Amino acid sequence: MKNLWFVAILLITGFAIAEDLPFDLENAQPTQKKTKPTQTNRPNPCAVIERACKSAGYKEFFHRDCVKPILQGRPVKDVTTGDISLQQIKACKMYKEDNLKP
């Protein structure tokens, strides 16, 4: 009786695994893999903010310690935001939202 349960579990597990295989078992044809849409080659609008942070001396964790606070509208030590316009901040936010979606 134990062997019967073991066989049943193996069969069920095998079917579950087979559903995740990257090819169609019935027709033996490879299926198209789902991929993210390719990114366009548009310039990174966050580059201005990143350069300002790097020139202020932020090297390690500069995104967490510098870029993110600027995007949230908070002041950052040693970064002059005069070179960064509100339009650039909004564009960077939109760029991050578009490129960080799964």
Buried (B, 14 or more C-beta within 10 A) or exposed (E): EEEEEEEEEEEEEEEEEEEEEEEEEEEEEEEEEEEEEEEEEEEEBBEBBBEBBBEBEBEEEBBEBBBBBBBEEEEBEEBEBEEBEEEBBEBBBEBBEEEEEE
